Amino acid sequence: MKITELYSYKSQNQIWRILISSSEKLLIETRNINSKEVFFNCFHVFNGQKIFGNLQLEEKFWIGIEAFYNDIILFHKFAKPDMPGHKEIIAFDINSQNVLWKNDKYTFQFVLNDLVYCYVQMFDSRKFFALDLKTGSEIENLDEDFNRINELKKRSEDEYSYNDYIFPLKFDGKAEIAVRNIIEEKIKDIDIVGDVEYNVYGNLLLTSFHSKTSGESLMNQLHAIEIDSGKEIFSKVLNSSLNAFVPDSFFVYKNLLFTLREKNELIVYKLG
């Protein structure tokens, strides 16, 4: 199996979040903690063609992503800075690169079949509503029907399948014997810190681990090894100097390998 670099994205800021929409667009959120700014970058996932870069909304920092549904990003603000509570819904169309609508009355719950389900917080309960994804118009008042909301939320979760993804697993010695033997042989003479992570794509074992360098810092490496032959076909240092173990430095979407390098660079490879 071949591993070929397709494209990369590098920022002066830290990559904070990576999302892929059902329409196969790639969204990268970057943040600068010092200047308190957040930027959003969007690409076609299979070729890296840019849709937009370094997008900022009116709120420059206290804003985040609720969902990336088809070609619409649903943003939220925070009820209070440095607090996790969300408020407001902002719908942004990546094609026109315009805000379609925003509403500070509702808080996002989930999205299903082009409807945004949200709620208004009451004193001791919540009232639920369904809004049109593209206009923000109220389509349905579900009042306090928690049973229906829970049913619809389950449908929303089922609709967004993670079957096309392969995420790192923690190596605990319970992997199939061929995988276990390769990993144990690979790390036997290395001073490992934190978890060894791995997963399998076809005949390919992907494994990532952190080891101590000559100083006090840690180095994170990713290796790709053919399971049947034991041949290593790919090896990259993803982080050369870390202060602590950082998990989830890679994942696979369909036949694409996504790697996060030095916290500010995303490199995408084609598998096969």
C-alpha positions in Angstrom: 0.0 0.0 0.0 1.2 3.5 -0.8 0.8 6.6 1.3 0.9 9.8 -0.8 0.7 13.3 0.5 -2.2 15.1 -1.0 -2.1 18.6 0.6 -1.4 20.4 3.8 -2.5 23.4 5.7 -0.3 25.3 8.1 -1.2 28.2 10.4 0.6 30.6 12.6 -2.1 29.8 15.2 -3.0 26.5 16.9 -5.3 24.1 15.1 -8.2 23.8 17.5 -10.8 21.7 15.7 -11.2 19.7 12.5 -14.6 18.8 11.0 -15.8 17.1 7.8 -19.3 17.9 6.6 -21.7 15.4 5.0 -21.1 17.3 1.7 -17.4 16.4 2.2 -16.0 19.8 3.0 -13.2 20.2 5.5 -13.4 22.9 8.2 -10.4 23.8 10.3 -10.7 26.1 13.3 -7.6 27.8 14.6 -7.1 30.0 17.7 -4.6 32.5 18.9 -4.9 32.5 22.7 -2.7 35.6 23.1 -4.6 37.9 20.7 -7.9 36.2 21.5 -8.8 35.6 17.9 -10.4 32.6 16.2 -10.2 31.9 12.4 -12.1 29.4 10.2 -10.7 27.8 7.0 -12.6 25.6 4.6 -11.5 23.2 1.9 -12.7 20.4 -0.4 -11.7 17.4 1.6 -10.4 15.2 -1.3 -8.2 17.7 -3.1 -7.5 20.5 -0.6 -9.0 23.2 -2.9 -9.7 26.2 -0.7 -13.2 27.5 -0.3 -12.2 30.3 2.2 -9.4 31.1 4.6 -9.0 32.9 7.9 -12.7 33.8 8.1 -13.6 35.8 11.2 -17.1 36.7 12.3 -18.2 39.8 14.2 -17.3 38.1 17.4 -13.5 37.6 17.2 -12.9 34.9 19.9 -15.9 33.9 22.1 -17.5 31.9 19.3 -17.5 28.2 18.4 -19.0 25.6 16.1 -22.2 23.7 17.0 -22.5 21.7 13.7 -21.3 21.6 10.1 -24.3 20.4 8.2 -24.0 20.0 4.5 -22.7 23.4 3.4 -23.9 25.4 6.4 -21.9 26.0 9.6 -23.9 26.6 12.7 -22.0 28.8 15.2 -22.7 29.7 18.8 -21.5 32.3 21.2 -20.8 31.8 24.9 -23.2 32.8 27.6 -20.2 34.1 29.6 -16.5 34.3 28.6 -14.5 31.3 29.9 -17.7 29.4 30.6 -19.0 26.4 28.7 -22.7 27.5 28.3 -23.8 28.4 24.7 -26.1 31.0 23.5 -27.3 32.3 20.1 -27.3 30.5 16.8 -25.5 31.9 13.7 -26.0 30.1 10.3 -23.2 30.7 7.8 -23.3 29.5 4.2 -19.9 28.4 3.0 -20.7 28.9 -0.7 -21.9 32.5 -0.5 -19.7 33.1 2.5 -22.5 35.0 4.1 -24.4 34.8 7.4 -27.9 33.4 6.4 -29.5 34.3 9.7 -28.8 34.6 13.4 -31.0 34.5 16.5 -30.1 35.2 20.1 -33.3 33.8 21.5 -32.5 30.1 21.1 -29.8 27.7 22.0 -28.8 24.9 19.6 -29.7 21.3 20.3 -29.2 19.3 17.1 -29.9 19.4 13.4 -32.0 16.9 11.4 -33.5 17.0 7.9 -32.7 20.6 7.3 -34.3 21.6 10.6 -32.4 23.2 13.5 -33.8 22.0 16.8 -33.2 24.4 19.6 -34.6 25.5 23.0 -35.4 28.4 25.2 -34.3 27.9 28.8 -37.2 28.5 31.2 -36.9 28.7 35.0 -37.1 24.9 35.6 -37.6 23.5 32.1 -36.9 24.0 28.4 -39.2 24.8 25.5 -38.2 23.3 22.2 -38.5 24.7 18.7 -37.6 23.6 15.1 -36.2 26.3 12.8 -35.7 26.2 9.0 -31.9 25.7 8.4 -31.6 28.2 5.6 -33.9 31.0 6.9 -34.1 30.6 10.7 -37.9 30.8 10.5 -39.8 28.9 13.2 -41.3 25.7 11.7 -42.6 24.0 14.8 -43.2 24.7 18.5 -42.5 21.4 20.3 -43.2 23.1 23.7 -41.8 20.8 26.5 -42.1 17.5 24.6 -38.8 15.9 25.9 -39.8 12.5 24.7 -40.1 13.7 21.1 -36.9 15.7 21.3 -35.0 12.7 22.6 -36.4 10.6 19.8 -35.5 13.1 17.1 -32.0 13.6 18.6 -31.4 9.8 18.5 -32.4 9.9 14.8 -30.0 12.8 14.2 -27.1 10.9 15.8 -27.9 7.8 13.8 -28.0 9.8 10.6 -24.5 11.1 11.1 -22.6 7.9 10.9 -19.0 7.6 11.9 -18.6 4.4 9.8 -16.3 6.3 7.4 -13.9 7.2 10.2 -11.1 5.3 11.9 -10.0 7.0 15.1 -7.0 6.0 17.3 -7.5 3.3 19.9 -5.6 2.9 23.1 -3.2 -0.1 22.9 -3.9 -2.3 25.9 -2.4 -5.6 24.8 -5.8 -7.0 23.6 -5.4 -6.3 19.9 -5.2 -9.2 17.5 -1.9 -11.1 17.8 -0.3 -9.8 14.6 -1.0 -6.2 15.5 0.1 -6.8 19.1 3.4 -8.4 18.1 4.2 -5.5 15.7 3.5 -2.8 18.3 5.4 -4.6 21.1 8.4 -5.1 18.8 8.3 -1.5 17.7 8.3 0.0 21.2 10.4 -2.5 23.1 13.5 -0.4 23.4 11.8 3.0 23.5 11.0 5.0 26.7 7.3 5.4 26.1 5.3 8.2 27.9 1.5 8.0 27.9 -0.6 5.7 25.8 0.4 4.0 22.6 -2.4 4.6 20.1 -3.2 2.5 17.0 -5.8 1.4 14.5 -6.0 -0.7 11.4 -6.9 0.3 7.8 -7.1 -2.8 5.7 -3.6 -4.5 6.0 -2.1 -1.3 7.4 -1.3 -0.7 11.0 -1.2 2.9 12.1 0.4 3.5 15.5 1.4 6.6 17.3 3.4 7.0 20.6 5.3 9.6 22.6 8.8 9.0 23.8 11.4 10.9 25.9 14.0 12.9 24.1 17.5 13.6 25.4 16.1 16.5 27.3 12.8 16.7 29.3 10.5 17.1 26.3 8.6 14.4 24.4 8.5 13.4 20.8 5.4 12.1 19.1 5.9 9.7 16.1 3.4 8.1 13.7 4.3 4.8 12.0 2.5 2.8 9.3 3.4 -0.9 9.0 2.0 -3.6 6.7 0.5 -6.3 9.0 1.2 -9.3 6.8 4.8 -8.5 6.0 5.8 -6.4 9.0 7.3 -3.8 6.6 7.2 -0.2 7.7 6.2 2.0 4.8 5.7 5.3 6.5 7.2 7.1 9.5 6.8 10.8 10.6 7.7 12.8 13.6 4.4 14.7 14.3 5.7 16.7 17.3 9.4 17.0 18.1 9.2 18.8 21.5 6.1 18.5 23.7 5.7 19.2 27.4 3.1 16.5 27.8 1.3 13.6 26.1 -1.2 14.8 23.5 -3.6 12.1 22.2 -5.4 11.8 18.9 -2.7 13.1 16.5 -4.2 11.2 13.5 -7.4 9.8 12.1 -8.6 8.3 8.9 -11.6 9.4 6.8 -12.5 7.0 4.0 -9.1 6.6 2.2 -7.5 9.8 3.7 -5.1 9.9 6.6 -5.2 13.2 8.6 -2.2 14.0 10.7 -1.7 16.9 13.0 1.9 18.1 13.1 3.4 20.5 15.7 -0.1 21.6 16.7 -0.4 24.1 13.8 -0.1 22.0 10.6 -2.6 19.5 9.1 -1.1 17.1 6.5 -3.5 14.9 4.5 -2.3 11.7 2.8 -4.0 9.3 0.4 -4.0 5.6 1.4 -3.7 3.1 -1.4 
